[in-house]
Amino acid sequence: MKLFSSATRQQNLQALRSNHYDLVIIGGGINGAGVARDAASRGMKVALVEASDFTSGTSSRSSKLVHGGIRYLENREFKLVFEALNERTKLFDLAPHLVHPLRFMVPIYESSRVGMFLMGLGMWLYDALSLFQTPEFHERLNANESLARMPVLKPDGLKGSYIYSDAYMDDDRLVLETLRAAQEDGAVSVHYTKAIDIKYDSQNQFQALKVQDQISGEEFFIHGKHLIGSVGPWTDVMGFELFKGWKKTLRTTKGIHLTLTKDRLPLQSAVVMAAEKGNRIVFGIPRHEMVIIGTTDTDFQGSPTNVDATLEDVNYLIDIVNQYFPGAKITQKDLVSSYAGVRPLIHDGSQSEGKTSREHSIWQDPRGITFVAGGKYTTYRLMAQQVVDKALQAFSVGEQVRFVNSNTNQPLNAYVEKHRYYDILNQVNQLATSFELDAQEVRWLTERYGAEVVPILERTSHLTSVWEKEAHQAIHYTMCNSIVDFMTRRVPLFLADPEHGVPYLENISRVFATELGWSEKQTQQQNQNYFDYIKKELHWKTQ
């Protein structure tokens, strides 16, 4: 794999100044990354800029699920569910180290809006829409069987449950791996580079995007044939800043999540906690490193940059958890962390946020610009293909033929081909012995990187702890150049560690200082930035 580092960023900035691109993409979240990979796989020259860190917006603040959306059946969004389940099957093969099968339980109570019979029909439909390409088919359990499977579940009024399959993922790392895959095909991506203006030619067609390097302050133009706007919940913010006559497009809603340690809420599978009134559902999701509870769904006004979890949001989720698991007696003190994000839903006139469609929308400006917003994380690959197909309508017939073939059905990199991933998992103990490391740490790295764990261990043999090795990998292969970005989006220390990784901070920052040439003052400032981030994100803990 090519380096994807701070040095790469400098090289890419120079390339952006001097080349002419087929596509210039604004936005380094999952949709922008997907478009970059799809377009580059067709042989197009692709440039991508992101105003902040890659995946720093909604793409790292999701429920971290790859799923069809069981609740969308109630809204009769069958096409959306079908597409998502089909893409879920593909992602198991494309990124087996990032997308992991997970069983989900839906407990049914006497007070539940949907009874056992109707839920059973939904389960059969869910399996059928996946074309029965599911890790495991659904099961129906009676009350006693449900409690045997999930002992911490509330028994009062329980009629039974259904068990079905979906998956959980590492959302931020899926973006980064997709960008790396795009780079392998020739795409040029940079973060901390903000779009500030658009230049048109004499025919009023897109000619260049003016950007500002948020680190150096330098401004320059990126010249290209077509512009893609893929900034998620910032679509209207960008629209009003860059386009005259822009009309509001989105209905933005806020979703927050809470995290706990696995021993504090021991879930044997994920649990779908349906709010007994309304159509909001909340998941309890056990992952390998933590349990996630979420999400909320409330209308949000203002800049997505300022979204955060409030005490009201936190207490709402705690109340639902304690309704389903009263014996757990979860309080604010049990929570490790929280995170909040904004959904870029397309405004469709629905009266409630829960009824607003999760379908994506792709539309064009006749000046050589294509926009995409809305949609589900799970369908990002399909959405990207559709965006590039739409953009190509503005190209000549010859160019349309030349760039017609998308090739994103292949694994994100050769290290994670499915058979190689599982082969290397079986070699954890052998690797630990070879590199004189703890087997659990080697397993952690192997589950995250697949066969790439071998070159990682070779490159970082001079580093002793798993977090130092992760830091080295992040710096050189995910263009990570800050402590906040590392602790929050490259590894799950902020979310999963009860101390948010602070005990490891000195060793981690030493790796950054060595690799990036930081002074002692710069290192201290980076660490302070992380403490400030913790305080801001978890401000509700002091209320």
C-alpha positions as CSV (number, residue, x, y, z in Angstrom):
1,M,0.0,0.0,0.0
2,K,1.1,3.6,-0.7
3,L,1.9,5.9,2.1
4,F,-1.1,8.1,3.1
5,S,0.6,10.5,5.5
6,S,1.4,14.1,6.3
7,A,4.1,13.9,3.6
8,T,1.5,12.5,1.2
9,R,-0.7,15.5,2.1
10,Q,2.0,18.0,1.0
11,Q,2.6,16.1,-2.2
12,N,-1.2,16.0,-2.9
13,L,-1.5,19.8,-2.2
14,Q,1.1,20.4,-4.9
15,A,-0.7,18.0,-7.3
16,L,-4.0,19.9,-6.7
17,R,-2.3,23.2,-7.7
18,S,-0.8,21.9,-10.9
19,N,-3.2,19.4,-12.4
20,H,-6.6,19.5,-14.1
21,Y,-9.2,16.9,-12.8
22,D,-12.2,15.2,-14.2
23,L,-14.0,15.4,-10.9
24,V,-13.3,17.7,-7.9
25,I,-15.1,16.5,-4.8
26,I,-16.0,18.6,-1.7
27,G,-16.4,16.4,1.4
28,G,-14.3,13.7,3.0
29,G,-17.0,11.6,4.6
30,I,-18.2,8.2,3.5
31,N,-20.1,9.6,0.4
32,G,-17.2,11.7,-0.8
33,A,-14.7,8.8,-0.2
34,G,-17.0,6.4,-2.0
35,V,-17.4,8.8,-5.0
36,A,-13.6,9.2,-5.1
37,R,-13.0,5.5,-5.2
38,D,-15.7,4.8,-7.8
39,A,-14.5,7.5,-10.1
40,A,-10.9,6.6,-9.8
41,S,-11.7,3.0,-10.4
42,R,-13.1,4.1,-13.8
43,G,-9.8,5.8,-14.7
44,M,-11.0,9.4,-14.0
45,K,-8.6,12.0,-12.5
46,V,-10.1,12.7,-9.1
47,A,-9.4,15.4,-6.5
48,L,-11.0,15.5,-3.0
49,V,-10.9,18.1,-0.3
50,E,-12.2,18.0,3.2
51,A,-12.4,21.2,5.4
52,S,-11.6,19.3,8.6
53,D,-10.3,15.8,9.3
54,F,-11.6,13.0,7.1
55,T,-14.8,11.4,8.5
56,S,-15.0,14.0,11.2
57,G,-18.7,14.7,10.6
58,T,-21.6,12.4,10.5
59,S,-19.5,9.6,9.0
60,S,-17.8,8.9,12.4
61,R,-20.9,9.6,14.5
62,S,-23.3,7.0,13.2
63,S,-24.8,4.0,15.1
64,K,-21.9,2.1,13.5
65,L,-24.3,-0.4,11.9
66,V,-24.4,-2.0,8.5
67,H,-28.0,-2.9,8.2
68,G,-31.1,-2.9,6.0
69,G,-33.1,-0.9,8.5
70,I,-35.8,-3.1,10.0
71,R,-37.9,-0.1,11.0
72,Y,-38.0,1.2,7.5
73,L,-40.3,-1.7,6.6
74,E,-43.0,0.1,8.7
75,N,-42.6,3.1,6.4
76,R,-42.9,0.8,3.4
77,E,-39.4,1.8,2.1
78,F,-38.9,-1.6,0.6
79,K,-36.6,-0.5,-2.1
80,L,-34.3,1.2,0.4
81,V,-34.2,-2.0,2.6
82,F,-33.5,-4.2,-0.4
83,E,-30.6,-2.0,-1.6
84,A,-29.2,-1.8,1.9
85,L,-29.4,-5.6,2.5
86,N,-27.8,-6.3,-0.9
87,E,-25.0,-3.8,-0.1
88,R,-24.5,-5.4,3.4
89,T,-23.8,-8.7,1.7
90,K,-21.1,-7.1,-0.5
91,L,-19.5,-5.3,2.4
92,F,-18.9,-8.6,4.2
93,D,-16.6,-9.4,1.3
94,L,-15.2,-5.9,0.6
95,A,-14.2,-5.2,4.2
96,P,-14.3,-8.3,6.5
97,H,-12.0,-6.5,9.0
98,L,-14.4,-3.6,9.3
99,V,-17.9,-5.2,8.9
100,H,-18.8,-7.9,11.4
101,P,-22.0,-10.0,11.5
102,L,-24.1,-9.5,14.6
103,R,-27.3,-11.0,15.9
104,F,-30.1,-8.6,17.0
105,M,-33.0,-9.4,19.4
106,V,-36.4,-7.6,19.2
107,P,-38.2,-8.3,22.5
108,I,-42.0,-8.1,22.2
109,Y,-44.0,-7.0,25.2
110,E,-47.8,-6.8,25.9
111,S,-47.5,-3.0,25.5
112,S,-45.5,-3.1,22.2
113,R,-47.0,-1.4,19.2
114,V,-46.1,-4.3,17.0
115,G,-47.1,-7.8,18.1
116,M,-45.5,-11.2,17.6
117,F,-47.5,-12.0,14.4
118,L,-46.9,-8.8,12.6
119,M,-43.2,-8.7,13.6
120,G,-42.9,-12.3,12.3
121,L,-44.2,-11.2,8.9
122,G,-41.6,-8.4,9.0
123,M,-38.8,-10.9,9.8
124,W,-39.7,-13.1,6.8
125,L,-39.9,-10.0,4.6
126,Y,-36.5,-8.9,5.9
127,D,-34.9,-12.2,5.1
128,A,-36.6,-12.3,1.7
129,L,-35.4,-8.8,0.8
130,S,-31.8,-9.9,1.5
131,L,-32.5,-12.7,-1.1
132,F,-31.9,-15.0,1.9
133,Q,-28.2,-14.0,1.7
134,T,-28.0,-13.4,5.4
135,P,-25.4,-14.6,8.0
136,E,-28.2,-16.5,9.8
137,F,-32.0,-16.6,9.3
138,H,-34.3,-15.2,11.9
139,E,-35.6,-17.1,14.9
140,R,-38.8,-16.8,17.0
141,L,-38.4,-17.3,20.8
142,N,-41.0,-17.5,23.5
143,A,-40.7,-15.5,26.7
144,N,-38.7,-18.2,28.6
145,E,-36.4,-18.8,25.6
146,S,-35.8,-15.1,25.3
147,L,-34.8,-14.7,29.0
148,A,-32.5,-17.7,28.7
149,R,-30.9,-16.0,25.7
150,M,-30.8,-12.6,27.4
151,P,-31.0,-12.9,31.2
152,V,-30.7,-9.2,31.9
153,L,-33.9,-8.5,29.9
154,K,-37.0,-7.3,31.8
155,P,-39.4,-10.3,32.2
156,D,-42.6,-8.4,33.1
157,G,-45.1,-8.5,30.2
158,L,-42.6,-10.2,27.9
159,K,-44.4,-12.2,25.2
160,G,-41.4,-13.4,23.3
161,S,-38.8,-12.1,20.8
162,Y,-37.3,-12.4,17.4
163,I,-33.6,-12.8,16.6
164,Y,-32.3,-11.6,13.2
165,S,-28.9,-10.8,11.6
166,D,-27.3,-7.5,10.6
167,A,-23.8,-6.2,11.2
168,Y,-21.7,-3.6,13.1
169,M,-18.8,-1.7,11.6
170,D,-15.9,0.7,12.2
171,D,-17.5,3.6,10.4
172,D,-14.6,6.1,10.5
173,R,-12.1,3.5,9.5
174,L,-14.3,2.4,6.6
175,V,-14.0,6.0,5.2
176,L,-10.2,6.0,5.6
177,E,-9.8,2.6,4.0
178,T,-12.0,3.7,1.1
179,L,-9.9,6.8,0.6
180,R,-6.7,4.7,0.7
181,A,-8.3,2.4,-2.0
182,A,-9.1,5.5,-4.0
183,Q,-5.5,6.7,-3.7
184,E,-4.3,3.3,-5.0
185,D,-6.4,4.0,-8.1
186,G,-4.9,7.5,-8.5
187,A,-7.3,9.8,-6.5
188,V,-5.7,12.8,-4.8
189,S,-7.2,13.6,-1.4
190,V,-6.3,16.2,1.3
191,H,-7.9,17.1,4.6
192,Y,-8.0,20.5,6.4
193,T,-8.5,22.1,3.0
194,K,-11.7,24.2,2.8
195,A,-13.7,25.2,-0.3
196,I,-14.2,29.0,-0.2
197,D,-15.3,30.0,-3.7
198,I,-16.1,28.7,-7.2
199,K,-14.8,30.0,-10.5
200,Y,-16.8,29.7,-13.7
201,D,-15.7,30.1,-17.3
202,S,-17.2,32.3,-20.0
203,Q,-19.9,29.7,-20.6
204,N,-20.9,29.8,-16.9
205,Q,-19.6,26.3,-16.4
206,F,-17.5,25.1,-13.5
207,Q,-13.8,25.8,-14.0
208,A,-12.1,25.7,-10.7
209,L,-12.7,25.4,-6.9
210,K,-10.9,27.9,-4.7
211,V,-9.7,26.4,-1.5
212,Q,-7.8,27.4,1.6
213,D,-5.3,25.2,3.4
214,Q,-6.5,25.3,7.0
215,I,-3.0,24.6,8.3
216,S,-0.9,27.1,6.3
217,G,-3.6,29.5,5.4
218,E,-2.6,29.4,1.7
219,E,-5.4,29.8,-0.9
220,F,-5.3,28.3,-4.4
221,F,-7.5,27.0,-7.2
222,I,-8.1,23.3,-8.1
223,H,-9.1,23.2,-11.8
224,G,-11.5,20.5,-13.0
225,K,-14.3,19.6,-15.4
226,H,-17.0,18.8,-12.9
227,L,-17.7,19.5,-9.2
228,I,-19.3,17.1,-6.7
229,G,-20.9,18.5,-3.5
230,S,-20.9,15.7,-0.9
231,V,-20.8,17.4,2.5
232,G,-23.7,15.6,4.2
233,P,-25.4,17.9,6.8
234,W,-23.3,20.8,5.7
235,T,-25.1,20.8,2.2
236,D,-27.2,23.8,3.0
237,V,-24.4,25.6,4.8
238,M,-22.2,25.1,1.7
239,G,-25.0,26.0,-0.6
240,F,-25.7,29.4,1.0
241,E,-22.0,30.2,1.1
242,L,-21.1,29.2,-2.5
243,F,-24.2,29.4,-4.6
244,K,-26.5,32.4,-5.3
245,G,-30.2,31.6,-5.0
246,W,-29.6,28.4,-3.0
247,K,-32.8,26.9,-1.5
248,K,-32.9,24.9,1.7
249,T,-32.7,21.2,0.9
250,L,-32.3,19.2,4.1
251,R,-34.2,18.4,7.2
252,T,-31.3,17.9,9.6
253,T,-31.9,15.8,12.7
254,K,-29.7,15.1,15.7
255,G,-28.8,11.7,16.9
256,I,-26.7,11.0,20.1
257,H,-25.2,7.8,21.4
258,L,-23.9,6.7,24.7
259,T,-21.1,4.2,25.4
260,L,-20.6,1.8,28.3
261,T,-18.1,-1.0,29.2
262,K,-19.3,-4.5,28.2
263,D,-19.3,-5.7,31.8
264,R,-21.6,-2.9,32.9
265,L,-24.3,-4.0,30.4
266,P,-23.6,-7.6,29.4
267,L,-25.6,-8.1,26.2
268,Q,-25.4,-11.5,24.5
269,S,-26.6,-9.9,21.3
270,A,-27.7,-6.5,20.1
271,V,-31.1,-5.5,21.3
272,V,-33.7,-3.4,19.5
273,M,-35.5,-1.3,22.1
274,A,-38.7,0.1,20.4
275,A,-40.0,3.2,22.1
276,E,-43.5,2.1,23.0
277,K,-44.9,5.3,21.8
278,G,-44.0,6.7,18.4
279,N,-41.7,5.1,15.9
280,R,-38.3,5.8,17.3
281,I,-36.2,2.8,18.1
282,V,-33.0,2.5,20.2
283,F,-30.3,-0.1,19.8
284,G,-28.1,-1.6,22.4
285,I,-25.1,-2.8,20.4
286,P,-22.3,-4.9,22.0
287,R,-19.1,-4.6,20.1
288,H,-15.7,-6.1,20.7
289,E,-14.6,-3.0,22.7
290,M,-17.7,-1.4,24.1
291,V,-21.5,-1.3,24.2
292,I,-23.2,1.5,22.2
293,I,-26.7,2.8,23.1
294,G,-28.5,5.0,20.6
295,T,-29.9,6.8,19.0
296,T,-32.2,9.9,19.3
297,D,-33.9,11.5,16.4
298,T,-34.8,15.2,16.9
299,D,-34.9,18.1,14.5
300,F,-31.7,20.2,14.6
301,Q,-31.2,23.8,13.6
302,G,-27.8,25.5,13.2
303,S,-24.4,24.4,12.0
304,P,-23.6,20.7,12.4
305,T,-20.2,21.8,13.7
306,N,-21.9,22.7,16.9
307,V,-23.9,19.6,17.6
308,D,-23.5,18.0,21.0
309,A,-25.2,15.7,23.5
310,T,-27.3,17.4,26.1
311,L,-28.3,16.2,29.5
312,E,-31.9,15.8,28.3
313,D,-30.6,13.5,25.4
314,V,-28.5,11.5,27.8
315,N,-31.3,10.9,30.3
316,Y,-33.8,10.0,27.5
317,L,-31.5,7.1,26.5
318,I,-30.8,6.1,30.1
319,D,-34.5,5.9,30.8
320,I,-35.1,3.6,27.8
321,V,-32.2,1.3,28.8
322,N,-33.6,1.0,32.3
323,Q,-37.0,0.2,31.0
324,Y,-35.6,-2.8,29.2
325,F,-32.9,-3.8,31.7
326,P,-34.2,-2.6,35.1
327,G,-31.7,-4.8,36.9
328,A,-28.8,-3.0,35.4
329,K,-29.8,0.3,37.1
330,I,-27.7,2.4,34.7
331,T,-27.0,5.9,35.8
332,Q,-24.9,8.8,34.3
333,K,-21.9,7.6,36.3
334,D,-21.9,4.3,34.4
335,L,-21.4,6.0,31.1
336,V,-18.0,6.1,29.5
337,S,-18.7,8.6,26.8
338,S,-21.1,10.0,24.3
339,Y,-21.1,11.4,20.8
340,A,-23.6,13.4,18.7
341,G,-24.1,13.8,14.9
342,V,-26.5,15.3,12.4
343,R,-28.3,13.3,9.8
344,P,-28.5,14.9,6.3
345,L,-32.1,13.9,5.5
346,I,-33.8,15.2,2.4
347,H,-36.7,17.5,3.3
348,D,-39.8,15.6,2.0
349,G,-42.6,17.4,3.8
350,S,-43.0,14.7,6.5
351,Q,-44.5,15.9,9.7
352,S,-42.2,13.9,12.0
353,E,-38.5,13.3,11.8
354,G,-39.0,9.6,12.2
355,K,-41.1,9.5,9.0
356,T,-38.7,11.5,6.9
357,S,-37.3,9.1,4.3
358,R,-33.7,7.8,4.5
359,E,-33.5,7.7,0.7
360,H,-30.7,9.7,-0.8
361,S,-31.1,12.3,-3.4
362,I,-28.8,13.2,-6.3
363,W,-29.4,16.4,-8.3
364,Q,-27.5,18.7,-10.7
365,D,-26.8,22.3,-11.2
366,P,-26.5,23.1,-15.0
367,R,-23.2,24.8,-14.3
368,G,-21.4,21.5,-14.1
369,I,-22.1,20.5,-10.5
370,T,-23.6,17.4,-9.0
371,F,-24.9,17.2,-5.4
372,V,-25.7,14.2,-3.2
373,A,-27.3,14.1,0.3
374,G,-29.3,11.8,2.4
375,G,-29.2,8.0,2.3
376,K,-27.9,5.3,4.5
377,Y,-24.3,4.5,5.4
378,T,-24.8,0.9,4.3
379,T,-25.5,2.0,0.7
380,Y,-22.6,4.3,0.3
381,R,-21.0,2.2,-2.5
382,L,-24.1,2.1,-4.6
383,M,-24.8,5.8,-4.0
384,A,-21.3,6.7,-5.1
385,Q,-21.8,4.7,-8.3
386,Q,-25.0,6.5,-9.0
387,V,-23.4,9.9,-8.3
388,V,-20.6,9.3,-10.8
389,D,-23.1,8.0,-13.4
390,K,-25.1,11.2,-12.9
391,A,-22.1,13.4,-13.2
392,L,-21.0,11.7,-16.4
393,Q,-24.2,13.0,-18.0
394,A,-22.4,16.3,-18.3
395,F,-19.5,14.8,-20.1
396,S,-19.1,14.1,-23.8
397,V,-20.3,10.8,-25.2
398,G,-16.8,9.7,-25.8
399,E,-15.9,10.4,-22.1
400,Q,-19.1,8.6,-20.9
401,V,-18.0,5.5,-22.8
402,R,-14.5,5.8,-21.6
403,F,-15.5,6.1,-17.9
404,V,-18.5,3.8,-17.9
405,N,-17.2,0.8,-16.0
406,S,-17.2,1.1,-12.2
407,N,-15.0,-1.4,-10.3
408,T,-15.7,-1.1,-6.6
409,N,-16.9,-4.7,-6.0
410,Q,-13.3,-5.7,-5.1
411,P,-12.0,-5.7,-1.5
412,L,-10.7,-2.4,-0.2
413,N,-7.2,-3.7,-0.3
414,A,-5.4,-7.0,-1.0
415,Y,-4.6,-7.4,2.7
416,V,-8.3,-7.9,3.6
417,E,-9.5,-10.3,1.0
418,K,-11.8,-12.6,2.9
419,H,-9.7,-15.7,2.8
420,R,-6.5,-13.9,3.8
421,Y,-8.4,-12.1,6.7
422,Y,-9.5,-15.4,8.2
423,D,-6.2,-17.1,7.6
424,I,-4.3,-14.5,9.5
425,L,-6.8,-14.6,12.4
426,N,-5.9,-18.2,12.9
427,Q,-2.2,-17.2,13.1
428,V,-2.5,-14.8,16.1
429,N,-0.6,-16.9,18.6
430,Q,2.1,-17.7,16.1
431,L,2.5,-14.0,15.3
432,A,2.6,-13.1,18.9
433,T,5.4,-15.5,19.5
434,S,7.3,-14.3,16.4
435,F,7.2,-10.7,17.5
436,E,7.4,-11.4,21.2
437,L,4.1,-9.6,21.9
438,D,1.0,-10.2,23.9
439,A,-1.5,-12.4,22.0
440,Q,-4.4,-10.2,22.9
441,E,-2.7,-7.1,21.5
442,V,-1.9,-9.0,18.3
443,R,-5.5,-10.2,18.0
444,W,-6.7,-6.6,18.4
445,L,-4.5,-5.4,15.6
446,T,-5.3,-8.5,13.4
447,E,-9.1,-8.0,13.8
448,R,-8.6,-4.3,12.8
449,Y,-6.2,-4.7,9.9
450,G,-6.4,-8.3,8.6
451,A,-3.2,-9.5,6.9
452,E,-1.9,-6.0,7.0
453,V,-1.0,-6.7,10.6
454,V,2.2,-8.4,9.5
455,P,3.8,-5.3,7.8
456,I,2.4,-3.2,10.7
457,L,4.2,-5.4,13.3
458,E,7.4,-5.3,11.2
459,R,7.3,-1.5,10.8
460,T,6.6,-0.9,14.5
461,S,8.9,-3.5,16.0
462,H,10.7,-0.6,17.9
463,L,7.5,0.4,19.6
464,T,6.2,-1.6,22.6
465,S,2.5,-0.9,23.2
466,V,-0.4,-1.5,20.9
467,W,-1.4,2.2,21.0
468,E,2.0,3.3,19.9
469,K,1.8,0.9,17.0
470,E,-1.7,2.2,16.2
471,A,-0.3,5.8,16.3
472,H,2.5,5.0,13.9
473,Q,0.0,3.3,11.5
474,A,-2.4,6.3,11.7
475,I,0.3,8.8,11.0
476,H,1.7,7.1,7.9
477,Y,-1.4,5.4,6.5
478,T,-4.4,7.5,7.5
479,M,-2.9,11.1,7.1
480,C,-3.4,11.6,10.9
481,N,-1.6,14.7,12.2
482,S,-3.3,15.5,15.5
483,I,-3.9,13.8,18.8
484,V,-7.6,14.6,18.8
485,D,-8.0,13.0,15.4
486,F,-6.2,9.9,16.6
487,M,-7.9,9.4,19.9
488,T,-11.4,10.0,18.4
489,R,-11.4,8.6,14.9
490,R,-8.3,6.4,14.4
491,V,-8.8,4.3,17.6
492,P,-11.8,4.1,20.0
493,L,-10.0,5.4,23.1
494,F,-12.2,8.4,23.6
495,L,-15.4,6.3,23.3
496,A,-14.4,3.0,24.8
497,D,-11.8,3.6,27.5
498,P,-13.2,4.7,30.9
499,E,-10.3,7.1,31.1
500,H,-10.5,8.1,27.4
501,G,-7.0,6.9,26.8
502,V,-5.3,9.6,29.0
503,P,-3.0,7.0,30.7
504,Y,-1.6,6.2,27.3
505,L,-1.4,9.8,26.1
506,E,2.3,10.5,26.9
507,N,3.5,7.5,24.9
508,I,1.2,8.2,22.0
509,S,2.1,11.8,21.8
510,R,5.8,10.8,21.9
511,V,5.3,8.8,18.7
512,F,3.5,11.7,17.0
513,A,6.3,14.1,18.1
514,T,9.0,11.8,16.8
515,E,7.3,11.1,13.4
516,L,6.0,14.6,12.8
517,G,8.8,16.6,14.3
518,W,6.8,18.4,17.0
519,S,8.5,20.6,19.5
520,E,7.8,20.1,23.2
521,K,5.4,23.1,23.1
522,Q,3.5,21.7,20.1
523,T,3.2,18.4,21.8
524,Q,1.8,20.0,25.0
525,Q,-0.7,22.0,22.9
526,Q,-1.8,18.9,21.1
527,N,-2.4,17.1,24.4
528,Q,-4.3,20.2,25.8
529,N,-6.5,20.2,22.6
530,Y,-7.5,16.6,23.5
531,F,-8.4,17.6,27.1
532,D,-10.4,20.5,25.8
533,Y,-12.2,18.1,23.4
534,I,-13.1,15.8,26.2
535,K,-14.5,18.6,28.3
536,K,-16.6,20.0,25.4
537,E,-18.0,16.6,24.2
538,L,-18.9,15.5,27.7
539,H,-20.0,18.8,29.1
540,W,-23.3,17.2,30.3
541,K,-21.4,15.3,32.9
542,T,-20.8,18.6,34.9
543,Q,-24.4,19.7,34.7
